[in-house]
């Protein structure tokens, strides 16, 4: 008479054991998922902090160029035509800064990692370097360009910011003549800034 009751109790015990095991597995899995999500959130926070630091560092050079141009116009060292040309360049620099900030914010939000690929020509590289020629001359330093005839492709906004930062670092933290070179290496255009 006790065998049927024993079987019922064993089935109940097995069912309770299985429910406990499944519950433990679910709790363990949810804890593991929570820890993984926390780890990913920390990684994303570090990445966003790095991107924000990069964006603020990238803004320093264009802002320095703007300040230099404003000072040049304010001190009245230029003719009216030269001052008008500098004002046009100021407008272009403000547009560039706006574009740079928008791209940086999109990268931080994860909307876009890099800009569109556009043509990098020797003339474009010379125009970028020209933005800092006056700063080099004011510091009695020489900026030498050795640009290859070949073209390359890059996000012009990002590349411009990188080149201005490198040239500014060479000006303020380096010595002697600063050289910007470009050359074709295999299928890529290599750009080098050295002092």
Buried (B, 14 or more C-beta within 10 A) or exposed (E): EEEEEEEEEEEEEEEEEEEEEEEEEEEEEEEEEEEEEEEEEEEEEEEBEEBBEBBEEBBEBBEBBBEBBEEBBEEEEBEEEEBEEBBEBBEEBEEBBEBBEEBBBEBBEEEEEEBEEBEBBBEBBEEBBEBBBBBBEEEEBEBEBEBBEBBBEBBBBBBBBBBBBBBBBBBEEBEEEBBBBBEEEEEEBEBEBEB
